[in-house]
Amino acid sequence: MADEAKAKGNAAFSAGKFDDAVRFFTEAIDLAPSNHILYSNRSAAYASLHKYSEALTDAQKTVQLKPDWSKGYSRLGAAHLGLGNYEEAVSSYNKGLELDPNNEALKSGLADAQSAAARASTPPSDSFGNMFQGPDVWAKLTADPATRAYLQQPDFLMMIQDLQRNPNNLNKYLQDQRMMQVLGVLLNVKMKTAAPEEMERDVPMSEVMPPEARKPEKEPEKPKEPEPEPEPMGISEEEKDTRVRKATAQKEKEAGNLAYKKKDFEAAIQHYTKALELDDGDISFLTNRAAVYLEMGKHDECIKDCDKAVERGRELRLDFKMISRALTRKGTALVKLAKCSKDYEPAIETFQKALTEHRNPDTLKKLNEAERAKKELEQQEYFDPKLADEEREKGNEYFKQQKYPEAVKHYTEALRRNPKDTRVYSNRAACYTKLGALPEGLKDAETCIELDPTFSKGYTRKGAIQFFMKEYDKALETYQEGLKHDPSNQELTDGVRRCIQQINKTNRGDISPEDLKERQAKAMQDPEIQNILSDPIMRQVLVDFQENPKSAQKHLKNPEVMHKIQKLVSAGIVQLR
């Protein structure tokens, strides 16, 4: 039950329904409170809802239950990062990387946490003020003809030097047209200002730059003496051999991939096997060979390779995506081997494990397909018309004894054995009517008619339920529809008569105000009635009948209008006097 709730939570999370995911993971935790994966998953769901305090609590529980699981520290770091605890987030990610140094998720999280911490510790700066920092400011102002003349003005030089010392004083000088020209030069934007006065002479930069911005003249560079080349670090023969073996293994893998694309499966198997012999630390060789076995229909060999890949991946603490891929491939092989509904259970369990390792749309799709196939096979395996008839007979006996709940139980079992038997739907509808469960009875009666539109009993069941619900106009339509298929059916004829009596009784005002009010309230919930009353033409027709009945008689010549008026009359909304 916990696995089932977890699978529902995983599916909800993948669909972006994080509230539902939290609810399902909570159900799973109630059933298996010591499962660290459930707390981890719920922490991720809370984080997606920006409920970082709850995410932190679950992440701490995950680490407490499984302190050697790197993913727990990834959850812990994400929660701290969401709460703005940047130092704790960096510490959590570092602890996770101590357990799994190659984990990309932890590396990415650590980079985010360090970047956030750096931003938090750096005071905000004025982007305009930054433009006045550095010696290139003087170079730009000297190079532009519009601002070169200003450099001979002492107050202008003092203004620029003041801004270099305190950029926040920029607003103080914005009224000065010269400052607007300077901003245009520094931002490389043309500013419309008064033309500068004609310059007397070209001013060298060294004269206008403040002493601290002036660079000393460069001394002639001395020829560099050749530096001794660093001696290469020593690499052991064992390490050299390992590198060579890994490189050779990758070449074998590439050859296997090429053979696989050419459908030369035997050659692909040989190449992947050689790669494994050279380097058993790369489980992609196993998963690739498993894919070839899957294509060849050798499902048992495929499953063995996938199991080895998962085991080896956990030993080496490899990326969760690699392990998830191996589990997904194993689940696919198990589906291929499935002959009955029970055979799908290990495949479904394997897909669920794969999703726990890594959320992948392809894996989720395979899981849904396996669950659907299992359900369809269960229905096929359970189908037995003979046993269905026996259950129906038992239901009939209980019905005669007025033991309606027991009768419903046997009718339901009969429908599980034979879901196409209209008689059973009709009988169960009668039981629901006796029990006062009118909506359930109405649904069964409608299913009965849907399966066999010529089955008269379905119309009598449906009409009777609608009559009990005081929906006389709908009941009348149901009985009349049934008479089209069976004109001589006395039960349907009697139903039509009873409905007309009730409708006429309402039109004459022979019912209590309470009954009339109840009937009108039910009618107003009918979409068809709502559409009629919201139709501008029908509203005008009703106004004409109320204010000038004689002239309104012309509307009755229109069959469509007449039908709608009759509908309102039958529903008790309109009364004719």
C-alpha positions as a Python dict, from the first residue, in 0.01 Angstrom:
ca = {
    (1, 'M'): (0, 0, 0),
    (2, 'A'): (290, 234, 75),
    (3, 'D'): (445, 162, -266),
    (4, 'E'): (112, 230, -432),
    (5, 'A'): (76, 565, -254),
    (6, 'K'): (438, 650, -341),
    (7, 'A'): (375, 571, -709),
    (8, 'K'): (70, 799, -708),
    (9, 'G'): (280, 1070, -546),
    (10, 'N'): (550, 1030, -809),
    (11, 'A'): (293, 1052, -1088),
    (12, 'A'): (136, 1365, -934),
    (13, 'F'): (480, 1524, -897),
    (14, 'S'): (564, 1457, -1263),
    (15, 'A'): (232, 1614, -1364),
    (16, 'G'): (312, 1926, -1161),
    (17, 'K'): (34, 1856, -905),
    (18, 'F'): (257, 1917, -604),
    (19, 'D'): (-25, 1943, -347),
    (20, 'D'): (-152, 1599, -451),
    (21, 'A'): (204, 1467, -443),
    (22, 'V'): (245, 1586, -81),
    (23, 'R'): (-82, 1416, 11),
    (24, 'F'): (14, 1082, -145),
    (25, 'F'): (366, 1087, 2),
    (26, 'T'): (214, 1162, 344),
    (27, 'E'): (-13, 857, 308),
    (28, 'A'): (290, 647, 217),
    (29, 'I'): (488, 781, 517),
    (30, 'D'): (200, 690, 749),
    (31, 'L'): (226, 333, 620),
    (32, 'A'): (608, 317, 608),
    (33, 'P'): (748, 581, 848),
    (34, 'S'): (1107, 450, 828),
    (35, 'N'): (1141, 480, 447),
    (36, 'H'): (1389, 763, 383),
    (37, 'I'): (1294, 790, 14),
    (38, 'L'): (940, 896, 102),
    (39, 'Y'): (1063, 1186, 316),
    (40, 'S'): (1302, 1284, 35),
    (41, 'N'): (1022, 1286, -222),
    (42, 'R'): (789, 1487, 1),
    (43, 'S'): (1071, 1735, 67),
    (44, 'A'): (1103, 1787, -309),
    (45, 'A'): (726, 1838, -339),
    (46, 'Y'): (726, 2093, -56),
    (47, 'A'): (1019, 2276, -216),
    (48, 'S'): (826, 2294, -544),
    (49, 'L'): (543, 2461, -349),
    (50, 'H'): (800, 2702, -196),
    (51, 'K'): (721, 2560, 149),
    (52, 'Y'): (1088, 2546, 241),
    (53, 'S'): (1040, 2505, 617),
    (54, 'E'): (843, 2183, 563),
    (55, 'A'): (1095, 2078, 296),
    (56, 'L'): (1378, 2132, 547),
    (57, 'T'): (1205, 1919, 813),
    (58, 'D'): (1161, 1629, 570),
    (59, 'A'): (1518, 1665, 440),
    (60, 'Q'): (1656, 1650, 796),
    (61, 'K'): (1449, 1336, 857),
    (62, 'T'): (1587, 1185, 536),
    (63, 'V'): (1946, 1243, 647),
    (64, 'Q'): (1867, 1112, 994),
    (65, 'L'): (1726, 787, 853),
    (66, 'K'): (1995, 744, 584),
    (67, 'P'): (2307, 951, 666),
    (68, 'D'): (2515, 783, 390),
    (69, 'W'): (2266, 870, 110),
    (70, 'S'): (2392, 1168, -90),
    (71, 'K'): (2049, 1261, -225),
    (72, 'G'): (1934, 1347, 127),
    (73, 'Y'): (2198, 1620, 146),
    (74, 'S'): (2083, 1747, -194),
    (75, 'R'): (1731, 1789, -49),
    (76, 'L'): (1878, 1951, 264),
    (77, 'G'): (2081, 2197, 58),
    (78, 'A'): (1781, 2290, -160),
    (79, 'A'): (1566, 2360, 147),
    (80, 'H'): (1835, 2575, 311),
    (81, 'L'): (1884, 2762, -17),
    (82, 'G'): (1511, 2833, -40),
    (83, 'L'): (1513, 2970, 316),
    (84, 'G'): (1813, 3192, 241),
    (85, 'N'): (2046, 2995, 471),
    (86, 'Y'): (2330, 3004, 218),
    (87, 'E'): (2611, 2886, 446),
    (88, 'E'): (2406, 2586, 562),
    (89, 'A'): (2317, 2512, 197),
    (90, 'V'): (2686, 2515, 95),
    (91, 'S'): (2772, 2290, 390),
    (92, 'S'): (2494, 2043, 302),
    (93, 'Y'): (2599, 2017, -63),
    (94, 'N'): (2963, 1968, 40),
    (95, 'K'): (2865, 1682, 272),
    (96, 'G'): (2675, 1518, -13),
    (97, 'L'): (2975, 1553, -244),
    (98, 'E'): (3194, 1385, 16),
    (99, 'L'): (2970, 1080, -25),
    (100, 'D'): (2929, 1110, -403),
    (101, 'P'): (3198, 1334, -560),
    (102, 'N'): (3069, 1285, -917),
    (103, 'N'): (2706, 1377, -850),
    (104, 'E'): (2610, 1650, -1097),
    (105, 'A'): (2298, 1755, -904),
    (106, 'L'): (2505, 1821, -591),
    (107, 'K'): (2767, 2011, -791),
    (108, 'S'): (2502, 2229, -954),
    (109, 'G'): (2331, 2293, -619),
    (110, 'L'): (2663, 2387, -458),
    (111, 'A'): (2736, 2634, -738),
    (112, 'D'): (2392, 2793, -694),
    (113, 'A'): (2438, 2820, -317),
    (114, 'Q'): (2785, 2974, -349),
    (115, 'S'): (2660, 3222, -609),
    (116, 'A'): (2367, 3321, -386),
    (117, 'A'): (2599, 3363, -89),
    (118, 'A'): (2830, 3583, -292),
    (119, 'R'): (2540, 3801, -409),
    (120, 'A'): (2411, 3834, -54),
    (121, 'S'): (2752, 3950, 77),
    (122, 'T'): (2814, 4204, -203),
    (123, 'P'): (2656, 4549, -141),
    (124, 'P'): (2447, 4686, -426),
    (125, 'S'): (2630, 4929, -652),
    (126, 'D'): (2517, 5218, -861),
    (127, 'S'): (2549, 5112, -1224),
    (128, 'F'): (2582, 5475, -1338),
    (129, 'G'): (2841, 5546, -1071),
    (130, 'N'): (3055, 5256, -1189),
    (131, 'M'): (3100, 5429, -1522),
    (132, 'F'): (3327, 5690, -1362),
    (133, 'Q'): (3571, 5435, -1221),
    (134, 'G'): (3905, 5365, -1393),
    (135, 'P'): (4146, 5566, -1605),
    (136, 'D'): (3961, 5488, -1933),
    (137, 'V'): (3704, 5755, -1834),
    (138, 'W'): (3961, 6028, -1914),
    (139, 'A'): (4053, 5857, -2239),
    (140, 'K'): (3689, 5857, -2356),
    (141, 'L'): (3630, 6219, -2255),
    (142, 'T'): (3951, 6333, -2433),
    (143, 'A'): (3873, 6134, -2748),
    (144, 'D'): (3526, 6288, -2793),
    (145, 'P'): (3531, 6643, -2943),
    (146, 'A'): (3219, 6743, -2747),
    (147, 'T'): (3372, 6679, -2405),
    (148, 'R'): (3739, 6754, -2479),
    (149, 'A'): (3681, 7129, -2427),
    (150, 'Y'): (3533, 7066, -2080),
    (151, 'L'): (3865, 6925, -1963),
    (152, 'Q'): (4009, 7280, -1956),
    (153, 'Q'): (3743, 7384, -1702),
    (154, 'P'): (3853, 7335, -1337),
    (155, 'D'): (3495, 7296, -1202),
    (156, 'F'): (3429, 7018, -1454),
    (157, 'L'): (3743, 6831, -1346),
    (158, 'M'): (3641, 6863, -981),
    (159, 'M'): (3292, 6728, -1067),
    (160, 'I'): (3434, 6415, -1237),
    (161, 'Q'): (3684, 6357, -953),
    (162, 'D'): (3402, 6389, -697),
    (163, 'L'): (3197, 6127, -880),
    (164, 'Q'): (3496, 5893, -888),
    (165, 'R'): (3525, 5923, -511),
    (166, 'N'): (3150, 5906, -441),
    (167, 'P'): (2932, 5772, -729),
    (168, 'N'): (2614, 5838, -528),
    (169, 'N'): (2655, 6214, -589),
    (170, 'L'): (2554, 6170, -954),
    (171, 'N'): (2203, 6309, -899),
    (172, 'K'): (2356, 6635, -774),
    (173, 'Y'): (2511, 6704, -1115),
    (174, 'L'): (2236, 6588, -1351),
    (175, 'Q'): (2113, 6947, -1401),
    (176, 'D'): (2448, 7035, -1555),
    (177, 'Q'): (2430, 7007, -1935),
    (178, 'R'): (2796, 6905, -1941),
    (179, 'M'): (2711, 6599, -1725),
    (180, 'M'): (2441, 6493, -1971),
    (181, 'Q'): (2701, 6514, -2249),
    (182, 'V'): (2945, 6306, -2042),
    (183, 'L'): (2680, 6037, -1981),
    (184, 'G'): (2616, 6025, -2354),
    (185, 'V'): (2987, 5970, -2425),
    (186, 'L'): (3031, 5705, -2156),
    (187, 'L'): (2709, 5523, -2254),
    (188, 'N'): (2785, 5565, -2625),
    (189, 'V'): (2452, 5750, -2672),
    (190, 'K'): (2409, 6081, -2856),
    (191, 'M'): (2274, 6354, -2626),
    (192, 'K'): (2114, 6674, -2757),
    (193, 'T'): (2299, 6955, -2573),
    (194, 'A'): (2433, 7295, -2651),
    (195, 'A'): (2734, 7284, -2882),
    (196, 'P'): (3064, 7307, -2689),
    (197, 'E'): (3276, 7620, -2725),
    (198, 'E'): (3550, 7610, -2984),
    (199, 'M'): (3862, 7458, -2840),
    (200, 'E'): (4179, 7661, -2820),
    (201, 'R'): (4408, 7362, -2849),
    (202, 'D'): (4423, 6987, -2814),
    (203, 'V'): (4486, 6903, -2453),
    (204, 'P'): (4704, 6598, -2380),
    (205, 'M'): (4547, 6342, -2149),
    (206, 'S'): (4836, 6372, -1906),
    (207, 'E'): (4739, 6732, -1831),
    (208, 'V'): (4374, 6669, -1743),
    (209, 'M'): (4394, 6333, -1568),
    (210, 'P'): (4425, 6349, -1189),
    (211, 'P'): (4762, 6238, -1051),
    (212, 'E'): (4627, 5906, -922),
    (213, 'A'): (4492, 5816, -1268),
    (214, 'R'): (4812, 5897, -1454),
    (215, 'K'): (5025, 5604, -1555),
    (216, 'P'): (5405, 5629, -1532),
    (217, 'E'): (5592, 5615, -1854),
    (218, 'K'): (5691, 5264, -1942),
    (219, 'E'): (6052, 5171, -1908),
    (220, 'P'): (6205, 4975, -2193),
    (221, 'E'): (6135, 4611, -2137),
    (222, 'K'): (6431, 4391, -2059),
    (223, 'P'): (6458, 4073, -2260),
    (224, 'K'): (6311, 3788, -2059),
    (225, 'E'): (6536, 3512, -1965),
    (226, 'P'): (6408, 3174, -2080),
    (227, 'E'): (6231, 2999, -1795),
    (228, 'P'): (6311, 2635, -1739),
    (229, 'E'): (6032, 2405, -1857),
    (230, 'P'): (5855, 2224, -1574),
    (231, 'E'): (5941, 1865, -1544),
    (232, 'P'): (5649, 1632, -1620),
    (233, 'M'): (5486, 1477, -1314),
    (234, 'G'): (5549, 1112, -1278),
    (235, 'I'): (5266, 876, -1379),
    (236, 'S'): (5280, 522, -1259),
    (237, 'E'): (5272, 234, -1504),
    (238, 'E'): (4949, 112, -1344),
    (239, 'E'): (4778, 447, -1403),
    (240, 'K'): (4902, 455, -1761),
    (241, 'D'): (4763, 107, -1819),
    (242, 'T'): (4428, 207, -1666),
    (243, 'R'): (4400, 507, -1896),
    (244, 'V'): (4481, 298, -2200),
    (245, 'R'): (4225, 35, -2102),
    (246, 'K'): (3954, 299, -2050),
    (247, 'A'): (4026, 461, -2385),
    (248, 'T'): (4019, 123, -2558),
    (249, 'A'): (3691, 38, -2382),
    (250, 'Q'): (3532, 359, -2512),
    (251, 'K'): (3638, 270, -2865),
    (252, 'E'): (3480, -75, -2826),
    (253, 'K'): (3160, 95, -2703),
    (254, 'E'): (3153, 323, -3008),
    (255, 'A'): (3202, 20, -3232),
    (256, 'G'): (2916, -154, -3051),
    (257, 'N'): (2690, 150, -3099),
    (258, 'L'): (2767, 151, -3471),
    (259, 'A'): (2694, -222, -3499),
    (260, 'Y'): (2367, -174, -3309),
    (261, 'K'): (2254, 95, -3553),
    (262, 'K'): (2331, -142, -3841),
    (263, 'K'): (2123, -414, -3669),
    (264, 'D'): (2434, -631, -3639),
    (265, 'F'): (2341, -740, -3288),
    (266, 'E'): (2594, -1022, -3249),
    (267, 'A'): (2882, -787, -3330),
    (268, 'A'): (2741, -526, -3093),
    (269, 'I'): (2730, -784, -2812),
    (270, 'Q'): (3095, -874, -2874),
    (271, 'H'): (3210, -511, -2866),
    (272, 'Y'): (3019, -429, -2545),
    (273, 'T'): (3152, -746, -2381),
    (274, 'K'): (3511, -648, -2467),
    (275, 'A'): (3448, -300, -2329),
    (276, 'L'): (3327, -455, -2002),
    (277, 'E'): (3637, -671, -1978),
    (278, 'L'): (3855, -363, -2019),
    (279, 'D'): (3661, -133, -1781),
    (280, 'D'): (3399, -264, -1540),
    (281, 'G'): (3346, 82, -1385),
    (282, 'D'): (3124, 211, -1668),
    (283, 'I'): (2776, 58, -1642),
    (284, 'S'): (2675, 206, -1978),
    (285, 'F'): (2843, -97, -2136),
    (286, 'L'): (2599, -320, -1945),
    (287, 'T'): (2290, -111, -2022),
    (288, 'N'): (2383, -92, -2391),
    (289, 'R'): (2433, -468, -2408),
    (290, 'A'): (2099, -510, -2231),
    (291, 'A'): (1936, -297, -2503),
    (292, 'V'): (2078, -529, -2768),
    (293, 'Y'): (1949, -836, -2583),
    (294, 'L'): (1608, -666, -2563),
    (295, 'E'): (1604, -614, -2941),
    (296, 'M'): (1706, -976, -2993),
    (297, 'G'): (1422, -1099, -2771),
    (298, 'K'): (1666, -1240, -2514),
    (299, 'H'): (1478, -1089, -2223),
    (300, 'D'): (1634, -1298, -1946),
    (301, 'E'): (1986, -1191, -2050),
    (302, 'C'): (1866, -831, -2067),
    (303, 'I'): (1732, -850, -1710),
    (304, 'K'): (2058, -1003, -1582),
    (305, 'D'): (2264, -722, -1736),
    (306, 'C'): (2030, -459, -1591),
    (307, 'D'): (2055, -613, -1242),
    (308, 'K'): (2436, -613, -1270),
    (309, 'A'): (2430, -248, -1382),
    (310, 'V'): (2215, -143, -1086),
    (311, 'E'): (2430, -334, -838),
    (312, 'R'): (2754, -199, -983),
    (313, 'G'): (2615, 154, -1005),
    (314, 'R'): (2524, 155, -636),
    (315, 'E'): (2866, 21, -542),
    (316, 'L'): (3039, 301, -734),
    (317, 'R'): (2780, 563, -629),
    (318, 'L'): (2717, 656, -991),
    (319, 'D'): (2465, 908, -1119),
    (320, 'F'): (2103, 824, -1035),
    (321, 'K'): (2009, 868, -1402),
    (322, 'M'): (2229, 573, -1499),
    (323, 'I'): (2066, 349, -1239),
    (324, 'S'): (1720, 468, -1343),
    (325, 'R'): (1799, 384, -1705),
    (326, 'A'): (1900, 29, -1613),
    (327, 'L'): (1581, -20, -1407),
    (328, 'T'): (1363, 116, -1690),
    (329, 'R'): (1523, -124, -1935),
    (330, 'K'): (1465, -412, -1696),
    (331, 'G'): (1099, -313, -1657),
    (332, 'T'): (1060, -310, -2035),
    (333, 'A'): (1199, -663, -2057),
    (334, 'L'): (963, -780, -1781),
    (335, 'V'): (667, -636, -1973),
    (336, 'K'): (775, -833, -2280),
    (337, 'L'): (775, -1151, -2069),
    (338, 'A'): (430, -1086, -1915),
    (339, 'K'): (169, -1347, -2002),
    (340, 'C'): (-95, -1271, -1737),
    (341, 'S'): (-191, -981, -1511),
    (342, 'K'): (28, -1110, -1225),
    (343, 'D'): (334, -1095, -1451),
    (344, 'Y'): (297, -718, -1480),
    (345, 'E'): (346, -665, -1106),
    (346, 'P'): (730, -697, -1105),
    (347, 'A'): (749, -474, -1413),
    (348, 'I'): (534, -206, -1246),
    (349, 'E'): (745, -229, -930),
    (350, 'T'): (1065, -190, -1134),
    (351, 'F'): (933, 118, -1316),
    (352, 'Q'): (836, 271, -981),
    (353, 'K'): (1190, 214, -849),
    (354, 'A'): (1331, 376, -1163),
    (355, 'L'): (1114, 683, -1107),
    (356, 'T'): (1236, 703, -749),
    (357, 'E'): (1592, 725, -875),
    (358, 'H'): (1516, 979, -1149),
    (359, 'R'): (1197, 1137, -1281),
    (360, 'N'): (1183, 1056, -1649),
    (361, 'P'): (878, 1108, -1877),
    (362, 'D'): (956, 796, -2078),
    (363, 'T'): (968, 579, -1764),
    (364, 'L'): (642, 730, -1639),
    (365, 'K'): (477, 656, -1973),
    (366, 'K'): (593, 294, -1958),
    (367, 'L'): (461, 265, -1601),
    (368, 'N'): (116, 394, -1704),
    (369, 'E'): (105, 157, -2002),
    (370, 'A'): (198, -141, -1783),
    (371, 'E'): (-70, -55, -1526),
    (372, 'R'): (-329, -17, -1802),
    (373, 'A'): (-234, -350, -1960),
    (374, 'K'): (-248, -522, -1621),
    (375, 'K'): (-599, -388, -1557),
    (376, 'E'): (-723, -499, -1899),
    (377, 'L'): (-580, -849, -1851),
    (378, 'E'): (-738, -874, -1507),
    (379, 'Q'): (-1078, -800, -1660),
    (380, 'Q'): (-1022, -1056, -1933),
    (381, 'E'): (-904, -1319, -1686),
    (382, 'Y'): (-1202, -1256, -1460),
    (383, 'F'): (-1453, -1279, -1743),
    (384, 'D'): (-1678, -1586, -1696),
    (385, 'P'): (-2042, -1570, -1819),
    (386, 'K'): (-2134, -1892, -1642),
    (387, 'L'): (-2021, -1767, -1300),
    (388, 'A'): (-2184, -1431, -1380),
    (389, 'D'): (-2522, -1605, -1428),
    (390, 'E'): (-2479, -1786, -1096),
    (391, 'E'): (-2410, -1456, -917),
    (392, 'R'): (-2710, -1296, -1090),
    (393, 'E'): (-2938, -1576, -967),
    (394, 'K'): (-2808, -1530, -613),
    (395, 'G'): (-2882, -1159, -642),
    (396, 'N'): (-3237, -1235, -760),
    (397, 'E'): (-3297, -1456, -456),
    (398, 'Y'): (-3182, -1185, -217),
    (399, 'F'): (-3398, -931, -402),
    (400, 'K'): (-3706, -1149, -351),
    (401, 'Q'): (-3619, -1168, 19),
    (402, 'Q'): (-3590, -785, 22),
    (403, 'K'): (-3225, -812, 123),
    (404, 'Y'): (-3120, -540, -117),
    (405, 'P'): (-2760, -475, 1),
    (406, 'E'): (-2678, -845, -40),
    (407, 'A'): (-2845, -844, -380),
    (408, 'V'): (-2633, -546, -489),
    (409, 'K'): (-2319, -730, -381),
    (410, 'H'): (-2397, -1034, -599),
    (411, 'Y'): (-2510, -822, -895),
    (412, 'T'): (-2182, -629, -876),
    (413, 'E'): (-1983, -953, -877),
    (414, 'A'): (-2187, -1072, -1176),
    (415, 'L'): (-2095, -753, -1364),
    (416, 'R'): (-1727, -807, -1287),
    (417, 'R'): (-1759, -1151, -1443),
    (418, 'N'): (-1961, -1022, -1740),
    (419, 'P'): (-1968, -642, -1773),
    (420, 'K'): (-2194, -649, -2082),
    (421, 'D'): (-2502, -815, -1928),
    (422, 'T'): (-2788, -559, -1950),
    (423, 'R'): (-3013, -769, -1723),
    (424, 'V'): (-2775, -733, -1432),
    (425, 'Y'): (-2755, -355, -1473),
    (426, 'S'): (-3136, -342, -1479),
    (427, 'N'): (-3164, -558, -1165),
    (428, 'R'): (-2903, -360, -975),
    (429, 'A'): (-3081, -37, -1074),
    (430, 'A'): (-3398, -178, -915),
    (431, 'C'): (-3203, -255, -594),
    (432, 'Y'): (-3058, 95, -581),
    (433, 'T'): (-3409, 236, -625),
    (434, 'K'): (-3532, 32, -327),
    (435, 'L'): (-3236, 152, -121),
    (436, 'G'): (-3300, 516, -216),
    (437, 'A'): (-2966, 542, -399),
    (438, 'L'): (-3133, 707, -698),
    (439, 'P'): (-2822, 856, -870),
    (440, 'E'): (-2653, 513, -870),
    (441, 'G'): (-2969, 350, -999),
    (442, 'L'): (-3004, 612, -1273),
    (443, 'K'): (-2645, 548, -1384),
    (444, 'D'): (-2708, 172, -1409),
    (445, 'A'): (-3030, 226, -1605),
    (446, 'E'): (-2852, 457, -1850),
    (447, 'T'): (-2571, 201, -1893),
    (448, 'C'): (-2835, -63, -1958),
    (449, 'I'): (-2987, 149, -2239),
    (450, 'E'): (-2645, 232, -2377),
    (451, 'L'): (-2555, -138, -2406),
    (452, 'D'): (-2890, -230, -2566),
    (453, 'P'): (-3115, 59, -2686),
    (454, 'T'): (-3398, -188, -2758),
    (455, 'F'): (-3410, -328, -2400),
    (456, 'S'): (-3746, -204, -2266),
    (457, 'K'): (-3663, -276, -1904),
    (458, 'G'): (-3386, -17, -1915),
    (459, 'Y'): (-3638, 256, -2006),
    (460, 'T'): (-3883, 151, -1736),
    (461, 'R'): (-3605, 153, -1472),
    (462, 'K'): (-3479, 493, -1582),
    (463, 'G'): (-3827, 645, -1609),
    (464, 'A'): (-3926, 515, -1263),
    (465, 'I'): (-3614, 666, -1103),
    (466, 'Q'): (-3672, 1002, -1273),
    (467, 'F'): (-4036, 991, -1157),
    (468, 'F'): (-3922, 932, -797),
    (469, 'M'): (-3684, 1225, -835),
    (470, 'K'): (-3988, 1437, -940),
    (471, 'E'): (-3836, 1504, -1279),
    (472, 'Y'): (-4166, 1429, -1452),
    (473, 'D'): (-4077, 1593, -1783),
    (474, 'K'): (-3760, 1382, -1814),
    (475, 'A'): (-3942, 1067, -1707),
    (476, 'L'): (-4208, 1134, -1973),
    (477, 'E'): (-3939, 1163, -2241),
    (478, 'T'): (-3778, 836, -2123),
    (479, 'Y'): (-4108, 644, -2134),
    (480, 'Q'): (-4192, 785, -2477),
    (481, 'E'): (-3848, 688, -2608),
    (482, 'G'): (-3900, 333, -2479),
    (483, 'L'): (-4239, 310, -2653),
    (484, 'K'): (-4067, 378, -2986),
    (485, 'H'): (-3889, 43, -2946),
    (486, 'D'): (-4176, -144, -2777),
    (487, 'P'): (-4513, 27, -2853),
    (488, 'S'): (-4721, -240, -2677),
    (489, 'N'): (-4531, -232, -2345),
    (490, 'Q'): (-4791, -170, -2075),
    (491, 'E'): (-4540, -63, -1811),
    (492, 'L'): (-4409, 213, -2038),
    (493, 'T'): (-4764, 323, -2125),
    (494, 'D'): (-4859, 343, -1757),
    (495, 'G'): (-4545, 548, -1695),
    (496, 'V'): (-4648, 801, -1961),
    (497, 'R'): (-4994, 830, -1805),
    (498, 'R'): (-4857, 889, -1455),
    (499, 'C'): (-4619, 1158, -1577),
    (500, 'I'): (-4892, 1343, -1769),
    (501, 'Q'): (-5115, 1335, -1460),
    (502, 'Q'): (-4843, 1489, -1247),
    (503, 'I'): (-4762, 1756, -1508),
    (504, 'N'): (-5132, 1850, -1545),
    (505, 'K'): (-5170, 1856, -1169),
    (506, 'T'): (-4886, 2106, -1150),
    (507, 'N'): (-5036, 2320, -1428),
    (508, 'R'): (-5368, 2337, -1243),
    (509, 'G'): (-5194, 2440, -926),
    (510, 'D'): (-5310, 2126, -742),
    (511, 'I'): (-4979, 2079, -562),
    (512, 'S'): (-4854, 2237, -246),
    (513, 'P'): (-4631, 2547, -268),
    (514, 'E'): (-4349, 2348, -110),
    (515, 'D'): (-4366, 2076, -378),
    (516, 'L'): (-4386, 2338, -653),
    (517, 'K'): (-4085, 2522, -513),
    (518, 'E'): (-3885, 2200, -486),
    (519, 'R'): (-3973, 2099, -839),
    (520, 'Q'): (-3883, 2440, -980),
    (521, 'A'): (-3549, 2437, -796),
    (522, 'K'): (-3460, 2101, -949),
    (523, 'A'): (-3567, 2220, -1293),
    (524, 'M'): (-3347, 2528, -1266),
    (525, 'Q'): (-3045, 2301, -1223),
    (526, 'D'): (-3118, 2140, -1562),
    (527, 'P'): (-2880, 2284, -1827),
    (528, 'E'): (-3151, 2259, -2093),
    (529, 'I'): (-3393, 2467, -1883),
    (530, 'Q'): (-3117, 2718, -1813),
    (531, 'N'): (-3047, 2754, -2187),
    (532, 'I'): (-3417, 2811, -2263),
    (533, 'L'): (-3454, 3080, -1997),
    (534, 'S'): (-3133, 3256, -2106),
    (535, 'D'): (-3245, 3266, -2472),
    (536, 'P'): (-3344, 3632, -2551),
    (537, 'I'): (-3615, 3520, -2796),
    (538, 'M'): (-3778, 3288, -2541),
    (539, 'R'): (-3761, 3557, -2274),
    (540, 'Q'): (-3948, 3793, -2505),
    (541, 'V'): (-4205, 3519, -2582),
    (542, 'L'): (-4269, 3469, -2211),
    (543, 'V'): (-4309, 3846, -2161),
    (544, 'D'): (-4562, 3857, -2449),
    (545, 'F'): (-4763, 3573, -2295),
    (546, 'Q'): (-4773, 3756, -1964),
    (547, 'E'): (-4860, 4103, -2094),
    (548, 'N'): (-5065, 4029, -2408),
    (549, 'P'): (-5172, 3661, -2425),
    (550, 'K'): (-5387, 3703, -2739),
    (551, 'S'): (-5116, 3850, -2957),
    (552, 'A'): (-4868, 3598, -2816),
    (553, 'Q'): (-5065, 3307, -2967),
    (554, 'K'): (-4870, 3355, -3291),
    (555, 'H'): (-4560, 3222, -3116),
    (556, 'L'): (-4729, 2884, -3075),
    (557, 'K'): (-4722, 2836, -3451),
    (558, 'N'): (-4346, 2797, -3430),
    (559, 'P'): (-4278, 2425, -3349),
    (560, 'E'): (-3943, 2500, -3185),
    (561, 'V'): (-4089, 2767, -2957),
    (562, 'M'): (-4385, 2542, -2877),
    (563, 'H'): (-4151, 2259, -2777),
    (564, 'K'): (-3955, 2487, -2544),
    (565, 'I'): (-4272, 2623, -2383),
    (566, 'Q'): (-4395, 2266, -2327),
    (567, 'K'): (-4059, 2188, -2168),
    (568, 'L'): (-4099, 2478, -1925),
    (569, 'V'): (-4456, 2376, -1849),
    (570, 'S'): (-4355, 2014, -1781),
    (571, 'A'): (-4078, 2133, -1552),
    (572, 'G'): (-4319, 2348, -1350),
    (573, 'I'): (-4143, 2672, -1443),
    (574, 'V'): (-4444, 2802, -1645),
    (575, 'Q'): (-4811, 2743, -1560),
    (576, 'L'): (-5096, 2776, -1811),
    (577, 'R'): (-5429, 2903, -1675),
}
